[in-house]
Amino acid sequence: MKKSVLTLSLILFLFSLKIYSQNSFGLNGFWSMNKKANIMSNSIDGNPSNFSNVKDWAIDLSYGGEFANTTISNLYLLSLAKTIDKSNFYLRYTPGYQKDFIFISGQSVVLNESSTQTLSSKFSYKEIFGVGYSYQINENLSVGFTTRLFNQEFNNEVIEPIFSDSLYFNLKTESENSSFWKTDLGINFTPVEYLSLSVASINLVDISTKKDITSNSVYEIKRPKGAQFGVTLSPYKKLNFNFIYETSKSFMAGINTGLNFENGSFNLSVSALHDNEQSPYITGIVPAISYQTKILGITLSGVKYFRDKNISQSFSVFETEGINNILNNKYSFDKAALTISFRLNTIAEEKAKIINLKIVQDIFPAFDDNYLNRPFAVGKVVNQTDKKISIKPSSKIIGLNKDIIYSPDVFVNAHDTVDIPFFTIVPDSYSNTKNTVSYVDFYISTKTDENDDKLQKPILINKINAWDGKVIHLKEFVKKDADYIIKYAKEILSENKSKLDTLVYFLSTFYKAKILFDNLVKKLVYVADPNATSDYVQFPQQTIELKGGDCDDLSVLYSAALENIGIQTALIDYKPEKGLGHVNLLFNTGLSPQMAKWITDNDSKYFIRKNKIGEDQVWIAIETTSLTDFIKAWELGSEKFNNEALDNFGLARGKVEIVDIQ
């Protein structure tokens, strides 16, 4: 600008205040970046990592005014934010982020029509728009950047002499223009739930895209490089203390709190500003009040500066110091702004989340009833809402379930974490003869038609005849092939009807068991497990068709035959110190202890146990691998039971266990 401009006196059409402008300054105050705090606007001022809690779409509109001699009101900003998975995109248009300075030189010129006009100059500063991107690395860490485009325009009126028949002066405006991009990076870290830390650059990247300024470069916005550091402390759920410090030795400190209602929340915030180079020490405050629902938020905020606004500044001060910020500088008036925020969520709100899941038992298809009563997986689920909710867990095992299997609903209190069991159903049609590694899709929902969260885990589906070696689970094999075994047992008994009809009624159970065993042993042979392992058990029908099996298979078959004609049985589990165990069988003769003499005079060949209704009755042990006859199998079974279960205290020491089928 020409030297004559240096003598211009400064008339401030906007306001005057001793405050160093801060990069962290925002019209809506500083709302905590804590995940559970109420952030009304996705402002990139004071939000170094561009961190946002927006779940889907957000639209913010701010309209306000400045309290100068003549109040000026306009649209400050219009912003749009969108979250996709862990990424947040932000765009804002800022027509109200503008500052104009008009300088009057005190000189005047007589134009050719004899009118007089005073010379002036105008400096204009604008932030046109800003964009931002942030990425949430995990629940505690996010990074992002912001880029803003600024424009500066300087117009200076000068006198141009015109020589013709007479000398006169012409008024001419010289214009100079400059644009630049400003980019900064930021990180936001939440090490614990109640503490949030941030760090960001100030003017990290400064690129001029258009510049034809020559003499006026001294009046550009000052853009020194620096950094800002922020901390948020939330000692209570709705109370946050916030502090941002800049390397220019300026800072902003604030507090925000609120109350929750059934359909929304009411929030208060106040922030204090300090500039180390200006006085008073607290140069201004930014109070804000807001009301927010899930969809709509309304914030009324303002800026109040603590200085005498009648003090003017000379042009030499402006030329020397310039400005560092468009909205918040030493020439700023008090302001007020109304912000309306819309939250448009086209994605179902995630009310509950699976934070951990454990497979507690692999799938053994033969144990189908077991998965109706005992969960095969347990998930740790958190309620992310402020209300008690009902969570419906469900799952689908690929290759096993055709449809989703629903487990019982679980109620979870607000912000509570609970363990939720997952049950499943093994279809009768499953017949895979090989072990398979598959996957389970787990779902939790608070609505029947929408899933709040889902997780996939691998699981082992064992072959159809697989067994885990626990005798208690052999009863699952006993229950199989019921229709086939009933028919098979009845055919054998019908062939011996004449003999059974001659018996005393109370001996029919004993003799039915004897007839069935003697008939079965004629058709079966003992075949050891080819792999010498305990991971495979035949179903009753398979043992008959294959004409043999090991102790597990034979005990299962004989127990199934007795159970299906109404005779109560139990499996005896002999547990060795090492190696494979052994299984044989007890069955209830239906005789009272006083009637035991009807089948034997040897009291070591029977045992007194209670039946289903608690009555003492006579039970006898059968060694199912003794495929000679019933009497021999009875003798061997009783001998083994007496020796290992009773004499050697196997039952008392847990080395022998009796497992009732029913």
HELIX and SHEET records of a PDB file:
HELIX    1   1 LYS A    3  THR A    7  5                                   5    
HELIX    2   2 SER A  217  TYR A  219  5                                   3    
HELIX    3   3 PHE A  315  GLU A  321  1                                   7    
HELIX    4   4 PRO A  365  PHE A  367  5                                   3    
HELIX    5   5 ASN A  370  ASN A  373  1                                   4    
HELIX    6   6 VAL A  471  HIS A  473  5                                   3    
HELIX    7   7 LEU A  474  VAL A  478  1                                   5    
HELIX    8   8 ALA A  482  GLU A  495  1                                  14    
HELIX    9   9 LYS A  497  ASP A  501  1                                   5    
HELIX   10  10 TYR A  505  LEU A  507  5                                   3    
HELIX   11  11 SER A  508  VAL A  521  1                                  14    
HELIX   12  12 PRO A  540  LEU A  546  1                                   7    
HELIX   13  13 CYS A  551  GLU A  563  1                                  13    
HELIX   14  14 PRO A  593  TRP A  598  5                                   6    
HELIX   15  15 ASP A  603  LYS A  605  5                                   3    
HELIX   16  16 PHE A  630  LYS A  640  1                                  11    
HELIX   17  17 PHE A  641  ASP A  647  3                                   7    
HELIX   18  18 GLY A  650  ARG A  653  1                                   4    
SHEET    1   A16 SER A   9  ILE A  11  0                                        
SHEET    2   A16 GLN A  98  VAL A 110 -1                                        
SHEET    3   A16 THR A 116  ASN A 138 -1                                        
SHEET    4   A16 SER A  87  TYR A  93 -1                                        
SHEET    5   A16 ILE A  72  ILE A  84 -1                                        
SHEET    6   A16 TRP A  57  GLU A  66 -1                                        
SHEET    7   A16 LYS A 335  LEU A 344 -1                                        
SHEET    8   A16 LEU A 296  TYR A 305 -1                                        
SHEET    9   A16 ILE A 282  GLN A 292 -1                                        
SHEET   10   A16 SER A 265  HIS A 274 -1                                        
SHEET   11   A16 PHE A 251  ASN A 260 -1                                        
SHEET   12   A16 LEU A 239  GLU A 246 -1                                        
SHEET   13   A16 GLY A 226  TYR A 236 -1                                        
SHEET   14   A16 LEU A 195  ILE A 202 -1                                        
SHEET   15   A16 LEU A 167  VAL A 192 -1                                        
SHEET   16   A16 LEU A 141  PHE A 163 -1                                        
SHEET    1   B16 SER A   9  ILE A  11  0                                        
SHEET    2   B16 GLN A  98  VAL A 110 -1                                        
SHEET    3   B16 THR A 116  ASN A 138 -1                                        
SHEET    4   B16 SER A  87  TYR A  93 -1                                        
SHEET    5   B16 ILE A  72  ILE A  84 -1                                        
SHEET    6   B16 TRP A  57  GLU A  66 -1                                        
SHEET    7   B16 LYS A 335  LEU A 344 -1                                        
SHEET    8   B16 LEU A 296  TYR A 305 -1                                        
SHEET    9   B16 ILE A 282  GLN A 292 -1                                        
SHEET   10   B16 SER A 265  HIS A 274 -1                                        
SHEET   11   B16 PHE A 251  ASN A 260 -1                                        
SHEET   12   B16 LEU A 239  GLU A 246 -1                                        
SHEET   13   B16 GLY A 226  TYR A 236 -1                                        
SHEET   14   B16 LEU A 195  ILE A 202 -1                                        
SHEET   15   B16 LEU A 167  VAL A 192 -1                                        
SHEET   16   B16 VAL A 205  LYS A 211 -1                                        
SHEET    1   C 3 ALA A 352  ILE A 359  0                                        
SHEET    2   C 3 ALA A 377  ASN A 383 -1                                        
SHEET    3   C 3 THR A 417  PHE A 422 -1                                        
SHEET    1   D 3 ILE A 405  TYR A 406  0                                        
SHEET    2   D 3 ILE A 389  ILE A 397 -1                                        
SHEET    3   D 3 VAL A 410  VAL A 412 -1                                        
SHEET    1   E 4 ILE A 405  TYR A 406  0                                        
SHEET    2   E 4 ILE A 389  ILE A 397 -1                                        
SHEET    3   E 4 THR A 436  SER A 445 -1                                        
SHEET    4   E 4 ASP A 453  ILE A 461 -1                                        
SHEET    1   F 2 VAL A 525  TYR A 526  0                                        
SHEET    2   F 2 GLY A 548  GLY A 549  1                                        
SHEET    1   G 5 PHE A 607  LYS A 610  0                                        
SHEET    2   G 5 ASP A 616  ILE A 622 -1                                        
SHEET    3   G 5 HIS A 582  ASN A 588 -1                                        
SHEET    4   G 5 THR A 569  TYR A 574 -1                                        
SHEET    5   G 5 VAL A 656  ASP A 660 -1                                        
END                                                                             
